[in-house]
């Protein structure tokens, strides 16, 4: 049951970047970890309710595993205009 850790790069856009205090951050994680648990670990208390999450440029659920993704993006809602 050895967990193999990996690294993932987190990209935060627009107000997500302002709220988290970074635009890019590389962290160690476990492939079984979900985006939700990863963010709770590195940014406890961050309000993620209005953000979409993408792994390697594809939208995913907050609760699915990271798998072998190399990039996690936090994307705020897009407003039309």
HUMOTA-V406720 format. One line per field, one symbol per residue. ss: DSSP state (@ for helix, = for strand, . for the rest). burial: 1 if it has 16 or more other ideal C-beta (glycine too) atoms within 10 Angstrom, else 0. A space follows every 50 residues. Layout:
# HUMOTA-V406720
ss->???
burial->???
This chain:
# HUMOTA-V406720
ss->....========..@@@@@@...=======...=@@@@@@@@........ =====..===....=.....======.....
burial->00000101011100010011000000001000111011100010010100 1011100001000011001001110100000
